[in-house]
Amino acid sequence: MIKMKTSIVIEKDEYGYYAFCPEMKGCHTQGDLLDEVLANMKEAVELYVETLSKWIL
């Protein structure tokens, strides 16, 4: 398994939390709670990387 680090930006507004990864165009998510948006972002990054690996192979 390859491990990598990336930046995540999390913003809070009256509707909950919004998160995105600046290095991964189109990789973003939202959630009502901070724990929820963190879990959603982890999944979004994993899926993003999984789709990239199909292009690389």
CNS distance restraints for C-alpha pairs under 8 A (distance, minus, plus):
assign (resid   6 and name CA) (resid  21 and name CA) 7.25 0.50 0.50
assign (resid   6 and name CA) (resid  23 and name CA) 7.18 0.50 0.50
assign (resid   7 and name CA) (resid  21 and name CA) 5.82 0.50 0.50
assign (resid   7 and name CA) (resid  22 and name CA) 6.76 0.50 0.50
assign (resid   7 and name CA) (resid  23 and name CA) 7.20 0.50 0.50
assign (resid   8 and name CA) (resid  19 and name CA) 6.71 0.50 0.50
assign (resid   8 and name CA) (resid  20 and name CA) 5.72 0.50 0.50
assign (resid   8 and name CA) (resid  21 and name CA) 4.70 0.50 0.50
assign (resid   8 and name CA) (resid  22 and name CA) 7.05 0.50 0.50
assign (resid   9 and name CA) (resid  19 and name CA) 5.42 0.50 0.50
assign (resid   9 and name CA) (resid  20 and name CA) 5.41 0.50 0.50
assign (resid   9 and name CA) (resid  21 and name CA) 6.28 0.50 0.50
assign (resid   9 and name CA) (resid  22 and name CA) 7.58 0.50 0.50
assign (resid  10 and name CA) (resid  17 and name CA) 6.72 0.50 0.50
assign (resid  10 and name CA) (resid  18 and name CA) 5.67 0.50 0.50
assign (resid  10 and name CA) (resid  19 and name CA) 4.30 0.50 0.50
assign (resid  10 and name CA) (resid  20 and name CA) 6.77 0.50 0.50
assign (resid  11 and name CA) (resid  17 and name CA) 5.64 0.50 0.50
assign (resid  11 and name CA) (resid  18 and name CA) 5.22 0.50 0.50
assign (resid  11 and name CA) (resid  19 and name CA) 6.27 0.50 0.50
assign (resid  12 and name CA) (resid  16 and name CA) 5.73 0.50 0.50
assign (resid  12 and name CA) (resid  17 and name CA) 4.50 0.50 0.50
assign (resid  12 and name CA) (resid  18 and name CA) 6.39 0.50 0.50
assign (resid  13 and name CA) (resid  17 and name CA) 6.41 0.50 0.50
assign (resid  15 and name CA) (resid  32 and name CA) 7.07 0.50 0.50
assign (resid  16 and name CA) (resid  30 and name CA) 7.47 0.50 0.50
assign (resid  16 and name CA) (resid  31 and name CA) 5.99 0.50 0.50
assign (resid  16 and name CA) (resid  32 and name CA) 4.42 0.50 0.50
assign (resid  16 and name CA) (resid  33 and name CA) 6.39 0.50 0.50
assign (resid  17 and name CA) (resid  30 and name CA) 5.51 0.50 0.50
assign (resid  17 and name CA) (resid  31 and name CA) 5.26 0.50 0.50
assign (resid  17 and name CA) (resid  32 and name CA) 5.95 0.50 0.50
assign (resid  17 and name CA) (resid  33 and name CA) 6.61 0.50 0.50
assign (resid  17 and name CA) (resid  34 and name CA) 6.57 0.50 0.50
assign (resid  17 and name CA) (resid  37 and name CA) 6.41 0.50 0.50
assign (resid  18 and name CA) (resid  28 and name CA) 7.56 0.50 0.50
assign (resid  18 and name CA) (resid  29 and name CA) 5.98 0.50 0.50
assign (resid  18 and name CA) (resid  30 and name CA) 4.33 0.50 0.50
assign (resid  18 and name CA) (resid  31 and name CA) 6.61 0.50 0.50
assign (resid  18 and name CA) (resid  37 and name CA) 7.03 0.50 0.50
assign (resid  19 and name CA) (resid  28 and name CA) 5.57 0.50 0.50
assign (resid  19 and name CA) (resid  29 and name CA) 5.41 0.50 0.50
assign (resid  19 and name CA) (resid  30 and name CA) 5.97 0.50 0.50
assign (resid  19 and name CA) (resid  37 and name CA) 6.82 0.50 0.50
assign (resid  19 and name CA) (resid  38 and name CA) 7.99 0.50 0.50
assign (resid  19 and name CA) (resid  41 and name CA) 6.81 0.50 0.50
assign (resid  20 and name CA) (resid  26 and name CA) 7.99 0.50 0.50
assign (resid  20 and name CA) (resid  27 and name CA) 5.82 0.50 0.50
assign (resid  20 and name CA) (resid  28 and name CA) 4.05 0.50 0.50
assign (resid  20 and name CA) (resid  29 and name CA) 6.43 0.50 0.50
assign (resid  20 and name CA) (resid  41 and name CA) 7.41 0.50 0.50
assign (resid  21 and name CA) (resid  25 and name CA) 7.37 0.50 0.50
assign (resid  21 and name CA) (resid  27 and name CA) 5.81 0.50 0.50
assign (resid  21 and name CA) (resid  28 and name CA) 6.42 0.50 0.50
assign (resid  21 and name CA) (resid  45 and name CA) 7.99 0.50 0.50
assign (resid  22 and name CA) (resid  27 and name CA) 7.97 0.50 0.50
assign (resid  24 and name CA) (resid  48 and name CA) 7.76 0.50 0.50
assign (resid  27 and name CA) (resid  44 and name CA) 6.38 0.50 0.50
assign (resid  27 and name CA) (resid  45 and name CA) 6.74 0.50 0.50
assign (resid  27 and name CA) (resid  48 and name CA) 6.86 0.50 0.50
assign (resid  28 and name CA) (resid  41 and name CA) 6.86 0.50 0.50
assign (resid  28 and name CA) (resid  44 and name CA) 6.91 0.50 0.50
assign (resid  29 and name CA) (resid  37 and name CA) 6.88 0.50 0.50
assign (resid  29 and name CA) (resid  40 and name CA) 6.38 0.50 0.50
assign (resid  29 and name CA) (resid  41 and name CA) 6.04 0.50 0.50
assign (resid  29 and name CA) (resid  44 and name CA) 7.18 0.50 0.50
assign (resid  30 and name CA) (resid  37 and name CA) 5.44 0.50 0.50
assign (resid  30 and name CA) (resid  40 and name CA) 7.19 0.50 0.50
assign (resid  30 and name CA) (resid  41 and name CA) 7.98 0.50 0.50
assign (resid  31 and name CA) (resid  36 and name CA) 5.38 0.50 0.50
assign (resid  31 and name CA) (resid  37 and name CA) 4.49 0.50 0.50
assign (resid  31 and name CA) (resid  40 and name CA) 7.43 0.50 0.50
assign (resid  32 and name CA) (resid  36 and name CA) 6.66 0.50 0.50
assign (resid  32 and name CA) (resid  37 and name CA) 7.18 0.50 0.50
assign (resid  33 and name CA) (resid  37 and name CA) 6.32 0.50 0.50
assign (resid  34 and name CA) (resid  38 and name CA) 6.19 0.50 0.50
assign (resid  35 and name CA) (resid  39 and name CA) 6.25 0.50 0.50
assign (resid  36 and name CA) (resid  40 and name CA) 6.08 0.50 0.50
assign (resid  37 and name CA) (resid  41 and name CA) 5.94 0.50 0.50
assign (resid  38 and name CA) (resid  42 and name CA) 6.21 0.50 0.50
assign (resid  39 and name CA) (resid  43 and name CA) 6.39 0.50 0.50
assign (resid  40 and name CA) (resid  44 and name CA) 6.10 0.50 0.50
assign (resid  41 and name CA) (resid  45 and name CA) 6.10 0.50 0.50
assign (resid  42 and name CA) (resid  46 and name CA) 6.25 0.50 0.50
assign (resid  43 and name CA) (resid  47 and name CA) 6.15 0.50 0.50
assign (resid  44 and name CA) (resid  48 and name CA) 6.06 0.50 0.50
assign (resid  45 and name CA) (resid  49 and name CA) 6.14 0.50 0.50
assign (resid  46 and name CA) (resid  50 and name CA) 6.10 0.50 0.50
assign (resid  47 and name CA) (resid  51 and name CA) 6.25 0.50 0.50
assign (resid  48 and name CA) (resid  52 and name CA) 6.38 0.50 0.50
assign (resid  49 and name CA) (resid  53 and name CA) 6.29 0.50 0.50
assign (resid  50 and name CA) (resid  54 and name CA) 6.94 0.50 0.50
assign (resid  51 and name CA) (resid  55 and name CA) 7.08 0.50 0.50
assign (resid  52 and name CA) (resid  56 and name CA) 6.37 0.50 0.50
assign (resid  53 and name CA) (resid  57 and name CA) 6.09 0.50 0.50
